[in-house]
């Protein structure tokens, strides 16, 4: 995905809060300018920075944070998916299975 910013971004920004990690990756910066009309007859020129971009959110202890920091280019298409043995994802799978059974008119 591409993203535009009005200010330059660091290659990787990691925020850890409440056991989760919020990872923002900005790679392959390109700079451009765009002109906008003002309220009057004038024009305003604004500089922007465009990046290959990814956001990753997951438990801090489950994400490879050191590797992401070292090799962010390898994580531009990465998406965190909970492991099957993660109790939270197991509960979600059971709820989904129950919902599908109810929709079929069956019981477990």
Buried (B, 14 or more C-beta within 10 A) or exposed (E): EEBEEEEEBEBBEBEEEEEBBBBBBBBEEEEEEEEEEEEEEEEEEEEEBBBBBBEBEBEBEBBBBEEBBEEBEEBBEBEEEBEEEBEEEEEEEEEEEEEEEEEEEEEE
